[in-house]
Amino acid sequence: MDIFKIKVIFGTEVVDVGQFDSDHISLILLIRATIHEVSGKDEVPDEDCLVWIHLPWCGERVQVNSDSELIEFFQVFRDHGLGEIVFELEKTCNVPSPPEGSTSRPNEEAEVLDQHGGYQALGWCDSEAEMLNYDGDSEKDDDKDVEDVEDGEEEGRQANEGQNMQYDKVPVFEEEFVDGDDDIIKECMDLFEGYQSKSNDEYFSDSELEPEQVRIAKLMKGIPFKKMVGGEIKFEVGQTFDNAKQMREIFKEYAIQEGVALSRVKNDLLRQTYKCKEAGCPWRAHGSRLLDKMTFMIKTLVDTHECHMIYNSKEAKASWIASKFEDLVRRNPSICVKVISDLLRERYKVSVDSQRLYKAKRRALEGLLKDHATCFSKLRRYAYMVSQSNPGSAIHISTQQPQPTFHRLFLSFEAQKLGFLEGCRPFIGVDGCHLKGPYGGVLLSAVALDANSGLFPLAVCICEKETQDSWEWFLHNLKIHLKYPSDRPLTFMSDRQKGVIHALQEHFPLANRRIHLAITSVISICHRYCARHIYANFRLTFKGDHFKKLFWRASRSSNVFDFKEAMDEIGGINPAAKSWLQEIEPKHWSRHAYDQTIRCDHVTNTMTEAFNSMLGTHRASSYLELLEFIRRMVMRKFQDRKEECEQWNSALPPRVNAKILKNSKESRVLTIIAAGNKEYEVLGPNEGYAIKLGEYSCQCGSWQVSEIPCRHAMAAISHHCGKAAVKDKITAYVHQSLTKSAYMQTYNGMIHPIPDQNRWLEVPACILVEGQTEHIDPPPRTVQPGRPKILRKREQDEGPKGGKSGTVTCKICNQVGHNKRTCKSEKKNVCVLQYILTAALIPHEHFRFLNLIIPPLMAIVELDDVSMIVLDALDLCCLYLLNIAVVG
């Protein structure tokens, strides 16, 4: 919420009114606050007032004619980053409009009625009623029969029955000419010299400002209802409401807020009267309709409660609860009603039954379903607006093939395409996530990495399921949009799903040939598998931490020697485990076999999973809202990262610098042996590698895969360049695709904004395919049988989410996994015997407590038949001992 400091120029004074925000400001509030600061009185002037606002960026003064214009000016000041607004308040002369049927002309002097001639002056209540234009002044006047008012609908009904004064009609005096008045009449007519009589419509000004000024003058006599800061409701006499429905809703909200039960004494088209149901509570409010037959005003108010607060308010009905938590339910359709109940108690101090909560949630979900169904009719307009505002972008809608029961959507912007081709590494991760809306579906995504290893969303697609056909449709549109050069390498990473594997083989063949320096070389389009998904399948058969450590060591090995060593250790433990892994080619899951031209050492597909997690609750939104969220998120990221890059002082991105600093610290323990010609041998505690700085290679293989110098290379670079010059020359040993310039090329473009849905253009008929229309019907819903699943399906060795952790320890045998009630060890029976013997030796004066001690001991444990026999024998012993104690 933006707070502005308000100053008002009133005459020759500059008044500091205070601070206001756009949600709690109106013209009447501004005028009242100014008069209060000037005179100390909480009132408004009788004259009409004009409100002007000063615009400092252009030096102009603009008139404010309505509350909506006032709020718009507040938003403009917020956009300019200004915190102070200067207004100017100017009083104007109030010239009343001629009465209906009058033939008087402008500039004519007002007629003065003679009180002695039978005309009586209006009382205070009647003058106020005339200015406020409402039917009565008190609750007593509203007690007239409603049917009589509806049948008559006369504007001049009685205003004050208590004084027996009737002003149903203003008397019309005939025009008389009195001798001696000719000079006065002539003098008045000279004022209208040259004025020609026109039609009745032309007696009034054509300016649109006059009705606004009249409306503001009326509002100055009433107080438009506004909620206080924080949403608190406060009533006062003179508050006006737009209509009867708004007044009912606000009083219902007030009853819930204050925890009271209100009784509707009167509730019809003309009046509303409320009182507290609690006996003895004086609170009461009355309001009635004004002459505009729409606005209601509070005329009587006793704002004092002497009753106790109630928490189970009957006014908190399912419709009210649904209106308060509709957005929450739409963002999270699977939300538990217990969460809604807790929020009701926390925010509104209301407690309701679960049946009402379920009904409210069902109502909110019904509204959600309508919104989801409506969004399909706007998809073609959305596609047209995206293509118009962002030329070159690709947004495709498929409603025919292969399944007419679902509508597929593909979206990728031109800025994303150019940023990937010019600045990103040739590495794309693809994955899908389920959507949680009523129409289901799956969101397929293609995500790349920028020079700072940040996520770079490339394209998204909404389809029915994650099948081979849907993957082929997505990759086909991605291939057409990217137009990727055939002479450049490219690598995809997926979760090893069969559909995506076949789709990649179809649309991105594994090898293309090119001729470079008369040598034929193969430019591969490789496919990596996520190592985490491979291990999830591997551990189903081969469990244990030793297999886990060796698997990840083999996957992250950047040279073939370390890889073979890890595989041999796996085979030494279980040859079947090694055979299982050898069925998957190392180029799909081990670093040492990756294509070194890709310059990316990722072994997992966490970047796509991170993108899916960024969607959060928007996965339950409609397709249109989901696409808009992704568009705005990417548009904001382009600008934010562009501004962030301008603040970098280094030629390398922050994450690249962090890796270099880490490797540099680890290189301090290494021993360097210079061989000449930029070649070195680096020795560690348990290893030794050869480094060739001229070829940018290290025998460990890490430098070649990631294109970032490893710790061995950092030791050689430090020796070659000198420790003082490493910071300046390290950029020469990092690949160009991992520098600041590549990062700038990635975010050089921009995604242009599009207007609100209400301002979207209609799709021209000429661009529609034959047989297509702008309107798209929603697909049929398929509801799965049974109760919807809330929790995600977890893997076998994956622990439950949250909950109590730890194990139970028995107090008898000190073993874990059970408590003393379920203990089945022999120690349990021994403990029971000890308790009973101890009770038997109690002195005779405490015998009366034996019946209280022994039965609970017997109920605590569960004994077998043998133990029961032993206890029976022990009972006889106890009785014998008791007899001895009594006799003794």
Secondary structure by P-SEA (a helix, b strand, c coil): cbbbbbbbbcccccccccccccccccaaaaaaaaaaaacccccccccbbbbbbbbccccbbbbbccaaaaaaaaaaaaaacccbbbbbbbbbbbbbcccccccccccccbbbbbcccccccccaaaaaaaaacccccccccccccaaaaaacccccccccccccccccccccccccccccaaaaaaaaaaaacccccccccccccccaaaaaaaaaaaaaacccccccccbbbbbccccccccaaaaaaaaaaaaaaabbbbbcccccccbbbbbbccccccbbbbbbbcccccbbbbccccccccbbbbcccccccaaaaaaaaaaaaaacccccaaaaaaaaaacccccccaaaaaaaaaaaaaaaaaaaaaaaaaaaaaaaaaaaacccbbbbbbcccccccbbbbbbbcaaaaaaaacccccbbbbbbbbbcccbbbbbbbcccccccccccccbbbbcccccaaaaaaaaaaaaaaacccccbbbbbbccccaaaaaaaaaccccbbbbbcccbbbbbcccccccaaaaaaaaacccccaaaaaaaaaaaacccaaaaaaaaaaaaaacaaaaaaaacccccccccccccccccccccccaaaaaaaaaacccccccaaaaaaaaaaaaaaaaaaaaaaaaaccccccaaaaaaaaaaaaaaccbbbbbccccbbbbbcccccccccccccccccccccccccccaaaaaaaaaacccccccccccccccccccaaaaaaaacbbbbbbcccccccccccccccccccccccccbbbbbccccccccccccccccccccbbbbbbcccccccccccccccaaaaaaaaaaaaaaaaccccccccccccaaaaaaaccccaaaaaaaaaaaaaaaaaaaaaaac
